[in-house]
Every structure is written in structure tokens, then in C-alpha cells.
Amino acid sequence: MPNIENLRKQAKRYLKWHREGYHPVAAQIRSMLPHFRDLTDSEILQAGFKLNDAQELVARKHGFETWFALIKGIETMTASSINTVRKPMIIAAEPQLFVTDMEVSRRFYCEKLGFDIAFTYGEPPFYAQVFRDGGRLNLRKVQAPVFDSGFRARERDVLSTMITVDDAKALFLEFVKAGVIFHQSLRTEPWGARVFIVVDPDGNLIGFAGSANGQATDEAAAID
């Protein structure tokens, strides 16, 4: 259960980051606070951002509309679970992928896979986050090839990440039209999941999986 004093410290930290012009915080502000939603990173960092804005940001990241609602919710949960020991909860996962050319990777994930840029960092950018709906991937630029020349021969199907989707077939067909290169076409696995795998410009294998509804079919055969 969140500690109120720690939440206050989080709000003050966001306020400090904004005052220091720390770019990654701009993406969080834009994604969580409606009145900043249409601003660029630079516009957000130049706009007025007060402690109550930072507190609202903390509240919304914990699923509450306002700081007051967050505090009352914590007090209520504390009162009802004084004698309950609760394990920490993992809220989300954001896999990090290594890339050698940030612009090439940006075009692939945004123009081919339909992601949007959450933020970039550095000039020129060496770190970025892309998102599509609830999925977020962090891209980290490296100077050498991501995989050595013999890696795929040894480990042909090693995934960099797996993304869960609600309709694997529809997304697969969307990617086919976009000219995406597939490491594995859409198929229903023996354990019931419907899966396909794409390969990015650096050889990262990105798996997409959804539940299989109905009889398994060879989806690729349905594409002209």
C-alpha cells in the first residue's frame, strides 16, 4: 500500500524535474494530465506546473482522479487492512530494446507497427519510448551491432519481448498491409495462443500473442 509521505516526496520530485527541464517527465505529464495533453515536451516544460499539478500526476498514476481522492483512498485501505500483509504489486512492464539507429527504429515502430513516440532523450536522441495502447517499449541506442553474426544461427527463435493483444489476426493483417517482415507468420500454438513474430531492423524479435477463438487456420494463406 502506498505511503502518504512517499507520495508527497514523489510529487515534489516531479515538480523539481519540471523546474530542471528534465525531458522524460514531460511525457508522463502529457499522458496523465488532460490539460497538458496537446502540448509538446518543450511547451510542457515551459508551462506553469505547480505542486497541485504534480500531486494530481501522482494520483492519476495510482488510479485516482485527484490528490484528495488518493489520500482518502489510502486512508480507507489502511483502516480496512491494518492486520493484512500485502505483497508489492507490479503495475506494468516496459521492455528495453537495443537499437543501432534511432531514426530507422523510430520509423519502423511508428510507420510500420503503428506505435507513437512517448518521448525522446538526448541530442541527437539516444533513448526513446514508443507506445501503442497499453504497450510501451524503451529503445536504447548502442554503438555496436545488437547481435553477433552467429547469434541467430545458434538461437533462432529467442524473443526480445512478447506483447499481448486482444486480436492477433486483425493486427497481423494490419502488419501485412504495412509490409512488415515476419520471423513467424500467424499460427495457433499447441497451448492455444495465436502468435506471430516480427523482426525489427536490428534483429530484435517481437512476439505478438492473443487468445485463439475458434478453429486454428493458416491465416497467411488467406492473404492475396
Secondary structure, 3 states (H helix, E strand, C coil): CCCHHHHHHHHHHHHHHHHCCCHHHHHHHHHHCHHHCCCCHHHHHHCCCCHHHHHHHHHHHCCCCCHHHHHHHHHHHHHHCCCCCCCCCCCCCCCEEEECCHHHHHHHHHHHCCCEEEEEECCCCCEEEEEECCEEEEEEECCCCCCCCCHHHHCCCCCCEEEECCCHHHHHHHHHHCCCCEEEEEEECCCCEEEEEEECCCCCEEEEEEECCCCCCCHHHHCC
